Amino acid sequence: MQIEVLPSTGSPRIPYLEDRLVIVIDVLRATSTIVTALANGCQAIVPVLTSEEALEKRLTLPGSLLGGERDSLIIEGFDLGNSPFDYVPEKVGGRRVILTTSNGTRAIRDSIAAPMIWMASFINMHSIVLAVHREFENRNRLKGIVVFCAGTEERFDLPDTLCAGMLIDSLGSKILLNDLGEAARMLYRSSEDHLTDRIRNSVHGKKLISLGFERDIEYCSTPNILPIVPVVQEGEIVWLTGE
């Protein structure tokens, strides 16, 4: 299995995606929030690039909620921010959420050429790993995986890279990696016993703490607490079910 890790949105080179599974990672906090929203009964999440696009999309999807952030804070006039704790069942149950974030939704949209796009985070890692094994054992159509770290403002992001490393480490030894994939695995192995501290002390982690979101960091760095594999289908993110 060939795995290529990309460092951030805005990467100067996007590889050929038409025969790859893309796994998008934005630990703090888009993919963690997407997983949580689906677990709490959200019908679907519609990723968009801008707040203007979100407002336009809501005109075609009556009853939808607007969610997202800019500079880590809720967008003025939106219903929800980008904290997983915003996406509780009483708010999102049975509803669609139109979501725009600084990095995560960009990475999702940049992956649109791929036949399959999944969302990963620490909180759903075990389910992602199991789904990858099923996919590659049962089908020959995919030639490999592209792990798309969303990054922070088009830059390398430590939490996303640690999460990519956990994914790679969990997939076993029969894989081929690019250099960033090798580095991500080494970084994860040196950090797995103190993931939360590493994430808390990252640039993004420190910023969220300064804004009062330390609880988000604790939650988003906790592995394997939700059995969700979010997948893009017809422009919406839904819960992948068995085929």
C-alpha positions as CSV (number, residue, x, y, z in Angstrom):
1,M,0.0,0.0,0.0
2,Q,1.5,3.3,-1.0
3,I,0.8,6.3,1.2
4,E,1.8,9.9,0.5
5,V,1.4,12.6,3.1
6,L,0.8,16.2,2.2
7,P,1.8,18.9,4.7
8,S,-1.0,21.5,4.4
9,T,-3.6,23.2,2.2
10,G,-1.8,25.3,-0.4
11,S,0.8,22.5,-1.0
12,P,2.6,23.4,-4.2
13,R,2.2,19.9,-5.5
14,I,-1.0,18.0,-5.4
15,P,-0.5,14.4,-6.5
16,Y,-2.6,12.5,-9.0
17,L,-5.8,11.7,-7.0
18,E,-8.1,9.9,-9.5
19,D,-7.2,6.4,-8.3
20,R,-6.4,7.3,-4.6
21,L,-8.3,7.3,-1.3
22,V,-7.8,10.7,0.2
23,I,-7.9,11.0,4.0
24,V,-8.2,14.5,5.2
25,I,-6.9,15.4,8.7
26,D,-7.6,18.6,10.6
27,V,-7.3,17.6,14.3
28,L,-7.8,21.2,15.6
29,R,-10.6,21.1,14.7
30,A,-12.6,20.5,11.5
31,T,-12.3,16.8,11.1
32,S,-12.8,16.2,14.9
33,T,-15.9,18.4,14.7
34,I,-17.2,16.6,11.7
35,V,-16.9,13.2,13.3
36,T,-18.6,14.5,16.5
37,A,-21.4,16.1,14.5
38,L,-22.2,12.9,12.7
39,A,-22.1,10.9,15.9
40,N,-24.6,13.3,17.4
41,G,-27.1,12.8,14.6
42,C,-26.2,15.5,12.1
43,Q,-27.8,14.5,8.8
44,A,-24.9,15.7,6.6
45,I,-22.2,18.4,6.5
46,V,-21.8,20.5,3.4
47,P,-18.2,21.8,3.1
48,V,-17.8,25.2,1.5
49,L,-14.9,27.6,1.1
50,T,-16.2,31.0,2.2
51,S,-18.9,32.5,4.5
52,E,-20.5,34.0,1.4
53,E,-20.8,30.6,-0.2
54,A,-22.3,29.2,3.0
55,L,-25.0,31.9,3.0
56,E,-25.8,31.2,-0.7
57,K,-25.9,27.5,-0.1
58,R,-28.4,27.9,2.8
59,L,-30.9,29.4,0.3
60,T,-31.0,26.1,-1.4
61,L,-31.1,24.0,1.8
62,P,-33.8,25.5,4.0
63,G,-33.4,24.6,7.7
64,S,-29.7,24.1,7.4
65,L,-27.4,25.4,10.1
66,L,-24.3,27.6,9.4
67,G,-21.1,26.4,11.1
68,G,-17.5,27.4,10.9
69,E,-14.7,29.7,12.0
70,R,-12.2,32.4,11.0
71,D,-9.1,32.8,13.1
72,S,-10.5,30.0,15.3
73,L,-13.6,32.0,16.3
74,I,-17.2,31.6,15.2
75,I,-18.2,33.6,12.2
76,E,-20.5,36.5,12.9
77,G,-24.1,35.5,12.3
78,F,-23.4,31.8,12.1
79,D,-25.2,29.3,14.3
80,L,-22.2,27.2,15.3
81,G,-18.4,27.7,15.5
82,N,-15.7,25.0,15.0
83,S,-15.7,23.5,18.5
84,P,-16.9,19.9,18.7
85,F,-18.8,20.9,21.8
86,D,-21.0,23.2,19.7
87,Y,-22.3,20.2,17.8
88,V,-24.6,18.6,20.4
89,P,-27.6,16.4,19.5
90,E,-30.2,19.0,20.5
91,K,-28.6,21.4,17.9
92,V,-27.5,19.3,15.0
93,G,-29.7,16.1,15.3
94,G,-31.5,15.6,12.0
95,R,-30.1,18.8,10.5
96,R,-27.6,19.6,7.8
97,V,-24.7,21.9,8.6
98,I,-23.0,24.0,6.0
99,L,-19.4,24.3,7.2
100,T,-16.5,26.6,6.3
101,T,-13.2,26.6,8.1
102,S,-9.8,28.2,7.5
103,N,-8.1,25.0,6.6
104,G,-10.1,21.8,6.8
105,T,-12.8,22.5,4.3
106,R,-10.2,23.8,1.9
107,A,-8.4,20.5,2.1
108,I,-11.6,18.6,1.4
109,R,-12.5,20.7,-1.6
110,D,-8.9,20.4,-2.9
111,S,-9.3,16.7,-2.9
112,I,-12.4,16.6,-5.1
113,A,-10.8,14.7,-7.9
114,A,-10.4,11.6,-5.7
115,P,-13.0,8.8,-6.0
116,M,-13.1,8.5,-2.2
117,I,-12.5,11.2,0.5
118,W,-12.6,10.4,4.2
119,M,-12.1,12.5,7.3
120,A,-9.8,11.3,10.1
121,S,-8.8,12.5,13.5
122,F,-7.6,11.0,16.7
123,I,-11.1,10.4,18.0
124,N,-12.1,8.1,15.1
125,M,-8.7,6.6,14.2
126,H,-9.5,3.0,14.9
127,S,-12.6,3.1,12.7
128,I,-10.5,4.7,9.9
129,V,-7.9,2.0,10.1
130,L,-10.4,-0.8,10.0
131,A,-12.1,0.8,7.0
132,V,-8.8,1.2,5.1
133,H,-8.1,-2.5,5.6
134,R,-11.5,-3.5,4.3
135,E,-11.3,-1.2,1.3
136,F,-7.9,-2.5,0.2
137,E,-8.6,-6.1,0.9
138,N,-11.9,-6.1,-1.1
139,R,-11.1,-3.9,-4.1
140,N,-8.4,-3.4,-6.6
141,R,-9.5,0.0,-8.0
142,L,-7.5,2.1,-5.6
143,K,-3.7,2.5,-6.1
144,G,-2.9,4.0,-2.8
145,I,-3.7,6.7,-0.1
146,V,-3.0,10.4,0.0
147,V,-3.1,11.7,3.6
148,F,-4.0,15.4,3.3
149,C,-3.0,17.3,6.5
150,A,-4.9,20.5,6.5
151,G,-2.2,22.4,8.3
152,T,-2.5,25.9,9.7
153,E,-2.5,28.9,7.3
154,E,-0.8,26.8,4.5
155,R,1.9,25.7,6.9
156,F,3.0,22.5,8.6
157,D,0.9,21.6,11.6
158,L,2.2,19.4,14.4
159,P,-1.2,18.0,15.5
160,D,-2.2,17.0,12.0
161,T,1.2,15.4,11.4
162,L,1.0,13.4,14.6
163,C,-2.4,12.2,13.6
164,A,-1.0,11.1,10.2
165,G,1.7,9.3,12.0
166,M,-0.7,7.4,14.1
167,L,-2.7,6.4,11.0
168,I,0.5,5.1,9.3
169,D,1.8,3.3,12.4
170,S,-1.6,1.6,12.8
171,L,-1.7,0.4,9.2
172,G,1.3,-1.9,9.8
173,S,4.5,-2.6,8.0
174,K,3.4,-3.4,4.4
175,I,3.3,0.2,3.3
176,L,5.4,2.5,1.2
177,L,5.8,6.1,2.4
178,N,7.1,9.4,1.2
179,D,9.6,11.2,3.4
180,L,6.9,13.2,5.2
181,G,5.1,10.0,5.9
182,E,8.3,8.5,7.4
183,A,8.8,11.6,9.5
184,A,5.1,11.6,10.7
185,R,5.5,8.0,11.9
186,M,8.7,8.7,13.7
187,L,7.2,11.8,15.3
188,Y,4.1,9.9,16.5
189,R,6.1,7.0,17.9
190,S,8.2,9.5,20.0
191,S,5.0,11.2,21.2
192,E,2.3,8.6,21.6
193,D,2.6,8.4,25.4
194,H,2.1,12.2,25.8
195,L,0.0,13.2,22.7
196,T,-2.1,15.8,24.6
197,D,0.9,17.6,25.9
198,R,2.5,17.7,22.5
199,I,-0.7,19.1,20.9
200,R,-1.2,21.5,23.7
201,N,2.3,22.9,23.2
202,S,1.9,23.3,19.4
203,V,1.4,26.7,17.9
204,H,-2.2,25.9,17.1
205,G,-2.7,24.4,20.5
206,K,-1.4,27.4,22.3
207,K,-3.6,29.7,20.2
208,L,-6.7,27.7,21.1
209,I,-5.8,27.8,24.8
210,S,-5.4,31.6,24.7
211,L,-8.9,31.8,23.3
212,G,-10.4,29.6,26.0
213,F,-10.6,26.3,24.0
214,E,-8.4,24.1,26.1
215,R,-11.2,21.6,26.6
216,D,-11.3,21.2,22.8
217,I,-7.6,20.2,22.8
218,E,-8.2,17.5,25.5
219,Y,-11.1,16.1,23.5
220,C,-9.5,16.3,20.0
221,S,-6.4,14.5,21.2
222,T,-8.2,11.5,22.7
223,P,-7.9,8.5,20.5
224,N,-10.7,6.1,19.4
225,I,-13.7,7.4,21.2
226,L,-16.2,7.5,18.2
227,P,-16.8,4.8,15.6
228,I,-17.4,7.1,12.7
229,V,-15.9,7.2,9.2
230,P,-17.1,10.4,7.5
231,V,-17.1,10.2,3.7
232,V,-17.9,12.7,0.9
233,Q,-20.9,11.7,-1.2
234,E,-22.4,14.0,-3.8
235,G,-20.8,17.0,-2.2
236,E,-21.9,16.2,1.3
237,I,-20.1,14.5,4.2
238,V,-22.1,11.6,5.7
239,W,-21.4,8.6,7.9
240,L,-19.9,5.7,5.8
241,T,-21.8,2.6,6.3
242,G,-20.9,-1.0,5.2
243,E,-21.4,-2.0,1.6
